[in-house]
Amino acid sequence: MDNEYKRLIEDAALPPEALPSDLFFNEGAEREVDRAKAAVAGSYEAAFARAGERLAARAVREGINEIEGRRAALRAAGEQVPPVKIAVLISGSGTNLQAIIDRIADGSLNAEIALVVSSRPSAAGLKRAETAGIQTLTLSKDIYADPYTADEVIATELFRAGVEFVVMAGYMRMVHSPLLASFPNRVINLHPALLPSFQGAHGIEDAYRRGAKVTGVTVHIANEVYDQGPIIAQEPMRIEEGMGLEELEASIHAVEHELYPQVVQLLADGRVHVEDDLTVTISA
Protein backbone atom coordinates (compact mmCIF):
# COMPACT_ATOMS: atom_id res chain seq x y z
CA MET A 1 0.00 0.00 0.00
CA ASP A 2 1.20 3.54 -0.75
CA ASN A 3 2.93 4.61 2.50
CA GLU A 4 1.80 8.23 2.37
CA TYR A 5 -1.82 7.27 1.71
CA LYS A 6 -1.70 4.73 4.54
CA ARG A 7 -0.28 7.36 6.88
CA LEU A 8 -3.15 9.75 6.07
CA ILE A 9 -5.71 7.08 6.85
CA GLU A 10 -3.98 6.11 10.10
CA ASP A 11 -3.75 9.77 11.17
CA ALA A 12 -7.47 10.11 10.61
CA ALA A 13 -8.12 7.05 12.83
CA LEU A 14 -10.44 5.56 10.24
CA PRO A 15 -11.92 2.07 10.38
CA PRO A 16 -10.61 -0.77 8.21
CA GLU A 17 -13.58 -0.35 5.85
CA ALA A 18 -12.21 3.04 4.82
CA LEU A 19 -9.10 1.42 3.40
CA PRO A 20 -9.14 0.81 -0.32
CA SER A 21 -8.41 -2.69 -1.45
CA ASP A 22 -4.77 -3.68 -1.86
CA LEU A 23 -5.73 -4.15 -5.49
CA PHE A 24 -5.31 -0.42 -5.91
CA PHE A 25 -1.70 -0.46 -4.72
CA ASN A 26 -0.12 -3.58 -6.16
CA GLU A 27 1.68 -3.84 -9.48
CA GLY A 28 -1.44 -5.17 -11.16
CA ALA A 29 -3.26 -2.01 -10.20
CA GLU A 30 -1.05 0.07 -12.45
CA ARG A 31 -1.96 -2.12 -15.39
CA GLU A 32 -5.62 -1.92 -14.39
CA VAL A 33 -5.54 1.87 -14.23
CA ASP A 34 -3.78 2.09 -17.59
CA ARG A 35 -6.39 -0.21 -19.10
CA ALA A 36 -9.21 1.90 -17.65
CA LYS A 37 -7.70 5.13 -18.94
CA ALA A 38 -7.39 3.67 -22.42
CA ALA A 39 -11.00 2.55 -22.30
CA VAL A 40 -12.48 5.89 -21.23
CA ALA A 41 -10.41 7.71 -23.82
CA GLY A 42 -12.62 6.20 -26.54
CA SER A 43 -16.14 6.55 -25.16
CA TYR A 44 -18.09 6.13 -21.99
CA GLU A 45 -19.91 3.09 -23.36
CA ALA A 46 -16.61 1.30 -23.92
CA ALA A 47 -15.37 2.20 -20.45
CA PHE A 48 -18.50 1.10 -18.65
CA ALA A 49 -18.53 -2.21 -20.48
CA ARG A 50 -15.89 -3.31 -17.98
CA ALA A 51 -18.58 -3.27 -15.30
CA GLY A 52 -20.67 -5.68 -17.35
CA GLU A 53 -23.42 -5.38 -19.91
CA ARG A 54 -26.06 -6.14 -17.29
CA LEU A 55 -25.13 -3.10 -15.23
CA ALA A 56 -24.98 -0.86 -18.27
CA ALA A 57 -28.42 -2.03 -19.41
CA ARG A 58 -29.84 -1.38 -15.97
CA ALA A 59 -28.37 2.13 -16.01
CA VAL A 60 -30.19 2.89 -19.25
CA ARG A 61 -33.48 1.47 -17.98
CA GLU A 62 -33.58 3.03 -14.56
CA GLY A 63 -34.18 6.77 -14.86
CA ILE A 64 -35.53 8.88 -12.01
CA ASN A 65 -39.11 8.83 -13.31
CA GLU A 66 -39.22 5.03 -13.41
CA ILE A 67 -37.98 4.72 -9.84
CA GLU A 68 -40.21 7.51 -8.56
CA GLY A 69 -43.20 6.07 -10.41
CA ARG A 70 -42.84 2.73 -8.64
CA ARG A 71 -42.56 4.43 -5.28
CA ALA A 72 -45.56 6.66 -5.96
CA ALA A 73 -47.65 3.65 -6.98
CA LEU A 74 -46.87 1.86 -3.72
CA ARG A 75 -47.78 4.94 -1.72
CA ALA A 76 -51.02 5.46 -3.66
CA ALA A 77 -51.99 1.83 -3.03
CA GLY A 78 -51.48 2.29 0.69
CA GLU A 79 -48.64 -0.20 0.72
CA GLN A 80 -45.47 0.18 2.73
CA VAL A 81 -42.82 2.02 0.74
CA PRO A 82 -39.33 0.65 1.44
CA PRO A 83 -36.56 3.04 2.50
CA VAL A 84 -34.93 4.77 -0.43
CA LYS A 85 -31.40 3.46 -0.72
CA ILE A 86 -28.84 6.23 -1.17
CA ALA A 87 -25.10 6.76 -1.31
CA VAL A 88 -23.65 9.95 0.14
CA LEU A 89 -20.54 11.48 -1.42
CA ILE A 90 -18.42 13.67 0.83
CA SER A 91 -15.05 15.40 0.95
CA GLY A 92 -15.00 17.10 4.34
CA SER A 93 -16.76 17.40 7.68
CA GLY A 94 -19.96 15.64 6.64
CA THR A 95 -22.46 17.84 8.49
CA ASN A 96 -25.13 17.27 5.83
CA LEU A 97 -24.39 13.56 6.01
CA GLN A 98 -24.98 13.80 9.76
CA ALA A 99 -28.27 15.62 9.23
CA ILE A 100 -29.48 12.75 7.04
CA ILE A 101 -28.23 10.15 9.52
CA ASP A 102 -30.07 11.93 12.34
CA ARG A 103 -33.37 12.09 10.42
CA ILE A 104 -33.15 8.41 9.59
CA ALA A 105 -32.46 7.64 13.25
CA ASP A 106 -35.45 9.64 14.54
CA GLY A 107 -37.80 8.04 12.00
CA SER A 108 -38.61 11.21 10.04
CA LEU A 109 -36.72 10.10 6.93
CA ASN A 110 -37.52 6.84 5.14
CA ALA A 111 -34.03 6.19 3.79
CA GLU A 112 -31.05 3.89 4.10
CA ILE A 113 -27.48 5.01 3.49
CA ALA A 114 -25.90 2.06 1.72
CA LEU A 115 -22.47 3.61 1.24
CA VAL A 116 -20.53 6.77 2.06
CA VAL A 117 -17.86 7.65 -0.51
CA SER A 118 -15.14 10.14 0.32
CA SER A 119 -12.65 11.76 -2.02
CA ARG A 120 -10.28 12.27 0.93
CA PRO A 121 -9.13 9.64 3.44
CA SER A 122 -8.89 12.29 6.15
CA ALA A 123 -12.48 13.54 5.76
CA ALA A 124 -14.12 13.85 9.17
CA GLY A 125 -17.39 12.68 7.67
CA LEU A 126 -15.97 9.16 7.46
CA LYS A 127 -15.94 9.03 11.25
CA ARG A 128 -19.61 10.05 11.29
CA ALA A 129 -20.36 7.16 8.96
CA GLU A 130 -18.33 4.76 11.12
CA THR A 131 -20.22 5.83 14.23
CA ALA A 132 -23.51 5.15 12.45
CA GLY A 133 -22.31 1.75 11.23
CA ILE A 134 -22.34 2.75 7.56
CA GLN A 135 -19.96 1.18 5.06
CA THR A 136 -17.43 3.62 3.59
CA LEU A 137 -15.26 3.79 0.50
CA THR A 138 -12.18 5.86 -0.25
CA LEU A 139 -10.09 5.50 -3.35
CA SER A 140 -6.35 5.79 -3.74
CA LYS A 141 -4.95 9.07 -4.99
CA ASP A 142 -3.81 7.28 -8.15
CA ILE A 143 -7.36 6.20 -8.97
CA TYR A 144 -8.69 9.69 -8.25
CA ALA A 145 -6.03 11.22 -10.50
CA ASP A 146 -8.20 10.22 -13.45
CA PRO A 147 -11.75 11.46 -12.73
CA TYR A 148 -13.34 9.13 -15.29
CA THR A 149 -11.65 6.07 -13.81
CA ALA A 150 -12.66 7.18 -10.31
CA ASP A 151 -16.28 7.69 -11.30
CA GLU A 152 -16.36 4.33 -13.03
CA VAL A 153 -15.11 2.59 -9.89
CA ILE A 154 -17.62 4.51 -7.75
CA ALA A 155 -20.52 3.74 -10.10
CA THR A 156 -19.69 0.04 -10.03
CA GLU A 157 -19.60 -0.02 -6.23
CA LEU A 158 -22.89 1.87 -6.01
CA PHE A 159 -24.54 -0.65 -8.31
CA ARG A 160 -23.28 -3.47 -6.13
CA ALA A 161 -24.75 -1.72 -3.09
CA GLY A 162 -28.15 -1.40 -4.77
CA VAL A 163 -28.16 2.40 -4.61
CA GLU A 164 -31.13 4.26 -6.08
CA PHE A 165 -29.91 7.85 -5.65
CA VAL A 166 -26.48 9.42 -5.27
CA VAL A 167 -26.49 12.32 -2.81
CA MET A 168 -23.57 14.74 -3.03
CA ALA A 169 -22.97 16.42 0.33
CA GLY A 170 -19.93 18.66 0.19
CA TYR A 171 -18.28 16.48 -2.46
CA MET A 172 -15.61 18.74 -3.89
CA ARG A 173 -15.09 16.93 -7.17
CA MET A 174 -17.08 17.32 -10.35
CA VAL A 175 -18.83 14.12 -11.41
CA HIS A 176 -18.49 12.83 -14.95
CA SER A 177 -20.25 10.61 -17.48
CA PRO A 178 -19.49 7.20 -15.88
CA LEU A 179 -21.49 8.22 -12.80
CA LEU A 180 -24.04 10.51 -14.44
CA ALA A 181 -24.97 8.03 -17.16
CA SER A 182 -25.10 5.15 -14.68
CA PHE A 183 -27.61 7.05 -12.52
CA PRO A 184 -29.58 9.17 -15.03
CA ASN A 185 -31.07 12.18 -13.25
CA ARG A 186 -30.36 10.36 -9.99
CA VAL A 187 -27.26 12.26 -8.84
CA ILE A 188 -28.45 14.97 -6.44
CA ASN A 189 -26.42 18.01 -5.40
CA LEU A 190 -26.69 20.79 -2.83
CA HIS A 191 -25.68 24.37 -3.63
CA PRO A 192 -25.44 27.18 -1.02
CA ALA A 193 -27.17 29.86 -3.11
CA LEU A 194 -30.32 30.31 -5.14
CA LEU A 195 -29.37 28.96 -8.56
CA PRO A 196 -28.94 30.15 -11.23
CA SER A 197 -27.43 32.99 -9.20
CA PHE A 198 -23.98 32.64 -7.69
CA GLN A 199 -22.91 29.41 -9.30
CA GLY A 200 -19.55 27.86 -8.53
CA ALA A 201 -17.56 26.83 -5.49
CA HIS A 202 -18.01 30.06 -3.49
CA GLY A 203 -21.74 30.66 -3.60
CA ILE A 204 -22.05 31.96 -0.04
CA GLU A 205 -19.14 34.37 -0.23
CA ASP A 206 -20.05 35.53 -3.74
CA ALA A 207 -23.58 36.45 -2.64
CA TYR A 208 -22.23 38.20 0.44
CA ARG A 209 -19.57 40.21 -1.43
CA ARG A 210 -22.12 41.22 -4.08
CA GLY A 211 -24.34 42.69 -1.40
CA ALA A 212 -27.29 40.39 -2.11
CA LYS A 213 -30.23 40.91 0.23
CA VAL A 214 -31.66 37.43 -0.30
CA THR A 215 -29.81 34.17 -0.82
CA GLY A 216 -30.55 30.58 0.13
CA VAL A 217 -30.03 26.93 -0.71
CA THR A 218 -30.77 24.93 -3.85
CA VAL A 219 -31.09 21.16 -4.23
CA HIS A 220 -30.77 20.13 -7.86
CA ILE A 221 -30.00 17.20 -10.12
CA ALA A 222 -26.39 17.16 -11.24
CA ASN A 223 -25.60 16.97 -14.92
CA GLU A 224 -22.66 17.63 -17.22
CA VAL A 225 -23.01 21.42 -16.85
CA TYR A 226 -21.81 22.60 -13.45
CA ASP A 227 -24.64 23.94 -11.20
CA GLN A 228 -27.19 24.00 -14.03
CA GLY A 229 -29.11 20.75 -13.54
CA PRO A 230 -32.88 20.59 -12.94
CA ILE A 231 -33.89 22.26 -9.68
CA ILE A 232 -35.81 20.12 -7.17
CA ALA A 233 -36.16 22.53 -4.25
CA GLN A 234 -35.01 25.92 -3.01
CA GLU A 235 -35.20 27.65 0.34
CA PRO A 236 -34.56 31.44 0.47
CA MET A 237 -33.19 33.39 3.41
CA ARG A 238 -32.61 37.08 4.02
CA ILE A 239 -29.15 38.50 4.54
CA GLU A 240 -29.81 40.80 7.45
CA GLU A 241 -28.07 44.15 7.79
CA GLY A 242 -24.86 43.82 9.74
CA MET A 243 -24.66 40.05 9.23
CA GLY A 244 -21.05 38.91 8.88
CA LEU A 245 -19.82 36.29 6.43
CA GLU A 246 -19.30 33.65 9.14
CA GLU A 247 -22.80 34.22 10.48
CA LEU A 248 -24.20 33.92 6.96
CA GLU A 249 -22.32 30.67 6.39
CA ALA A 250 -23.70 29.22 9.62
CA SER A 251 -27.23 30.25 8.67
CA ILE A 252 -26.90 28.73 5.19
CA HIS A 253 -25.64 25.45 6.64
CA ALA A 254 -28.59 25.36 9.06
CA VAL A 255 -30.95 25.69 6.08
CA GLU A 256 -29.07 22.93 4.24
CA HIS A 257 -29.47 20.57 7.19
CA GLU A 258 -33.25 21.01 7.06
CA LEU A 259 -33.79 21.12 3.30
CA TYR A 260 -31.61 18.21 2.18
CA PRO A 261 -33.34 15.52 4.29
CA GLN A 262 -36.69 16.90 3.14
CA VAL A 263 -35.69 16.40 -0.50
CA VAL A 264 -34.49 12.87 0.20
CA GLN A 265 -37.91 12.18 1.73
CA LEU A 266 -39.57 13.51 -1.44
CA LEU A 267 -37.52 10.96 -3.37
CA ALA A 268 -38.46 8.24 -0.91
CA ASP A 269 -42.16 9.05 -1.43
CA GLY A 270 -41.85 9.00 -5.21
CA ARG A 271 -42.95 12.62 -5.54
CA VAL A 272 -40.21 13.93 -7.86
CA HIS A 273 -40.76 13.93 -11.64
CA VAL A 274 -38.45 15.39 -14.30
CA GLU A 275 -40.35 16.82 -17.26
CA ASP A 276 -39.24 16.72 -20.89
CA ASP A 277 -38.09 20.36 -20.64
CA LEU A 278 -35.88 19.36 -17.65
CA THR A 279 -37.99 21.19 -15.09
CA VAL A 280 -39.04 19.29 -11.98
CA THR A 281 -42.57 18.86 -10.64
CA ILE A 282 -43.36 17.72 -7.12
CA SER A 283 -46.57 15.75 -6.72
CA ALA A 284 -48.82 15.93 -3.67
Steps between C-alpha positions, in 0.01 A plus 500: 500500500620854425673607825387862487138404434512246783642763734213739419244233578673403825523866607128534444435194722268351241352151514631216283203542264637839397811338358496439128573150387864401459404453137542873458861496619658188356680474168188367332318816596721708275409281206134520600508879516676522164239270349218711645651823371531354152139388512352834607707682241279349228148535638305458817318196363830321444624590847187390680497169317764390750231504768291259295225530244236424762593804706515724196156383386358565844647851496318576176171358627490656842440874470365711785142495370489120490624469857277779628201356315536166677528670836200723432291199398578321826409808700176552306403137563551546872784251503817538701765684301849363570777739606663673207853369471756777455874553486645819645811653344712719725837673512505670839324530834180324396250720685233443234574129518441524875171682447379213281625240748316678782170516308522132417569423866201700629265340246419817304689389189420174321849435365798270531857612439658205323843655452694816582767588243772749583749662266737551795615237751524765771141625461336531841173383350642148479503487879133602504425211267703260716311607811171432322620160378497600133738343250753744353717517191808707425709464190874529461640828375614321184145392418367849572766653275283400205145624572341267244669194648399611850138551401492164327625326814249692714210423265583130507509494880171689522335248270626218718353675804160532332499880516203686353622859543843657538499790746792742478560668836804724486665282235767726357552319172301539182325180394534371146324278247576159660300602808245729336407252228487212748249690716303712249351801678571318826810690615381771740703804604473778757601858420524781761327768291185545297595365158543619233651784703845465651607177339836345577699397804455823700127560489469630856791741481409616149147592610635675808766701313245601235278647768205270429206552734357152447685174448426141595552135416426300186468123462532397137577207274861496388579481132794566270465879537620618840217634725245506217308175549123484560399667826308286751465741792615839624481673835564879513637695794558869561846642552434730791674835534821467695520123449861386465623238255552236771150557634360470148688175443362355823147603405533348152626172645205491742264533202688224316460264795122544487446511124718209388327231711165638385600450136620147570158431653334633183705245307406228746130581448531495122390862467774631268445500122731646234310643204611490137615864525721400799289683756395310811147457634421386852179303540275518805 
